[in-house]
Structures are given as C-alpha cells and as structure tokens.
C-alpha cells in the first residue's frame, strides 16, 4: 500500500516540478526581454549587441528549463 502512495507522490512531485520549471523560465525570459528593451531605449546605438546578448541569455535559460522539465517528466515515468 505504501508503494502506491509513493508512486502517486512521485507523479505529483514530477508534475509540480515540471510546471514550476516552465513558469520560472517564462518569468526569466520576460525579465531578460524587459532589461533588453530598457537598455535599447537608453542606448539605441548598441541595439545589435544588446539583442545578441539577449538572445544568448534567453537560449541558456530555455535550455536549463528544458532539462528541468525533462527531469520532472522522468520523475513521473520512472
């Protein structure tokens, strides 16, 4: 009986973890975009450098979130 409860808790924990990872990534990428827009508004001549750094940072956040979501799904499956 305890095995069934443990399996259910693992499924719930994996689902919550995957959801929090997705929410965190969305918030993080939003903050990156906000900072980039503010920086471009202050220094329009540096917009190409700022845009390139923004895309790189957003890709790194998205990659970390993808790993977290996969780990959450694995917690549900395994």
QUIJONOR-V753643 format. One record per helix or strand of 2 or more residues. SS is the DSSP state (~ for helix, > for strand). FROM is the first residue (numbers start at 1). TO is the last residue. If there is no record, write none. Layout:
# QUIJONOR-V753643
ss->SS from->FROM to->TO
ss->SS from->FROM to->TO
This chain:
# QUIJONOR-V753643
ss->~ from->2 to->42
ss->~ from->44 to->77
